[in-house]
Amino acid sequence: RLLNGLHYLEWPDSLKEMQRNWIGKSKGATIKFKIKNFEYEIEVFTTRPDTLYGVTFINLAPEHELVLKIAEKKQVKKIKEYFKLTSKKSEYERINEYQTVSGIFTGAYAVHPLTLVNIPIWISEYVLAGYGTGAVMAVPCGDKRDHSFALKFNIPIKNIFFGYDYIII
């Protein structure tokens, strides 16, 4: 009943999807990305492991425990300022799909588990520490928020849906 009732709420689709995943059990996979020059790994949960080849960046929640551990020294001040700004917002405000796209590059890179290509690690307010692992494997050709983020910050968008320029799911 709870799942069916979400249809009638006037909430952003992203918030309704989060509620669907919280109410019902999500099926998917946990994927680990090693962090270049560190012993740490970033763990993500995805309902779409088939899109792994489309990952061109990782996004962490600003509060994620690894952010300050992996950040380049020259990025730390910007990251702390960004954290102050985002910590004043509610979770609803942070994931609202009509917000301005924002984020900060950590200066660190993850290693793609299949291609071994270095992919940048960013932080963004649309990723919540208390939801999932607090980390997103960003697939800009298949996710609206990831796509907007990649466009804003000039991050490559790798097409994994052949026959199309890109598809936003």
C-alpha positions in Angstrom: 0.0 0.0 0.0 2.8 2.4 0.8 4.5 1.8 -2.5 1.2 2.4 -4.4 0.5 5.6 -2.5 3.7 7.2 -3.6 2.1 7.7 -7.1 -0.3 10.3 -5.6 2.4 12.4 -3.8 3.5 15.6 -5.4 7.2 15.0 -4.6 10.2 15.0 -7.0 10.7 11.7 -8.8 14.1 11.3 -7.2 12.6 11.5 -3.7 9.8 9.0 -4.6 12.4 6.6 -6.0 14.4 6.9 -2.7 11.2 6.1 -0.8 10.4 3.1 -3.1 13.9 1.7 -2.4 13.6 2.3 1.3 10.1 0.7 1.5 10.9 -2.2 -0.8 14.0 -4.2 -1.1 16.3 -3.1 -3.9 17.9 -5.7 -6.0 21.4 -5.0 -7.4 25.1 -5.3 -6.7 27.7 -3.8 -4.5 30.8 -2.7 -6.4 34.1 -1.6 -4.9 36.3 1.1 -6.5 39.9 1.2 -5.3 41.2 4.8 -4.7 44.5 5.6 -6.5 47.4 6.0 -4.1 45.3 5.0 -1.1 44.5 1.8 0.7 40.8 2.8 0.8 38.0 1.6 -1.4 34.7 3.3 -2.2 31.8 0.9 -2.1 28.6 1.7 -4.1 25.3 -0.1 -4.4 23.7 -0.1 -7.8 20.5 -1.5 -9.1 22.1 -1.2 -12.6 25.4 -3.1 -12.5 25.0 -3.5 -16.3 25.9 0.2 -16.7 29.3 -0.1 -15.1 31.1 0.6 -18.3 29.4 4.0 -18.4 30.9 5.2 -15.1 33.0 8.4 -15.7 33.1 9.7 -12.2 32.3 8.9 -8.6 30.2 11.2 -6.4 30.4 11.1 -2.6 28.1 12.7 -0.1 29.9 15.8 1.4 29.8 14.1 4.8 31.2 10.8 3.6 33.9 9.5 5.9 36.6 9.3 3.1 36.2 12.8 1.7 38.8 14.6 3.9 41.1 11.5 4.0 41.5 11.4 0.2 41.2 15.1 -0.7 44.2 16.9 -2.1 45.5 19.5 0.3 44.7 22.3 -2.0 41.0 21.2 -2.2 40.4 20.9 1.6 39.4 24.5 2.2 36.9 24.5 -0.7 35.5 21.1 0.5 35.0 22.4 4.0 33.2 25.5 2.7 31.0 23.4 0.5 30.2 21.1 3.5 29.1 24.2 5.5 26.7 25.2 2.7 25.2 21.8 2.2 24.9 21.0 5.9 22.4 23.9 6.1 20.0 22.2 3.7 17.5 19.5 4.4 17.8 16.1 2.6 14.7 17.1 0.6 16.4 20.3 -0.6 19.6 18.5 -1.4 18.0 15.9 -3.7 15.3 18.1 -5.2 15.7 17.7 -8.9 15.0 21.4 -9.6 18.1 22.6 -7.6 21.2 24.1 -9.0 23.8 21.5 -9.8 26.8 21.8 -7.5 29.9 19.9 -6.4 33.6 20.0 -5.6 36.4 17.9 -7.0 38.4 16.1 -4.3 41.5 15.9 -6.3 41.5 12.1 -5.9 40.8 9.4 -8.4 39.2 5.9 -8.2 40.3 3.0 -10.4 37.5 1.7 -12.6 37.2 -2.0 -11.7 36.8 -3.2 -15.3 38.8 -0.8 -17.4 41.4 0.3 -14.8 41.0 3.9 -16.0 41.3 6.6 -13.4 38.0 8.3 -12.8 37.7 11.5 -10.7 36.1 11.5 -7.3 33.8 14.5 -6.6 31.4 15.4 -3.8 27.9 16.6 -4.4 24.9 17.5 -2.3 22.6 15.2 -4.3 24.4 12.2 -2.7 23.2 11.6 0.9 25.5 9.9 3.5 22.5 8.2 5.1 21.2 6.7 1.9 22.9 3.5 0.6 26.7 3.8 1.0 26.8 7.6 0.5 28.6 7.1 -2.8 27.3 7.0 -6.4 29.0 5.5 -9.4 28.0 8.2 -11.9 26.7 7.1 -15.3 25.9 10.3 -17.0 24.4 8.7 -20.2 21.8 6.9 -18.1 21.0 9.1 -15.1 19.5 12.6 -15.2 21.4 14.0 -12.2 24.7 12.5 -13.2 24.1 13.9 -16.7 23.5 17.4 -15.5 26.5 17.2 -13.2 28.8 15.9 -16.0 27.6 18.7 -18.3 28.2 21.4 -15.7 31.7 20.2 -14.8 32.8 19.1 -18.3 33.1 15.4 -17.4 33.0 13.0 -20.3 29.7 11.2 -21.0 30.4 7.7 -22.3 27.7 6.2 -24.4 26.9 2.7 -23.4 23.5 2.6 -25.2 24.5 2.0 -28.8 22.6 3.6 -31.5 21.8 6.7 -29.4 23.8 9.9 -28.6 22.8 9.2 -25.0 19.8 8.1 -23.1 18.6 9.6 -19.8 16.7 6.9 -17.9 
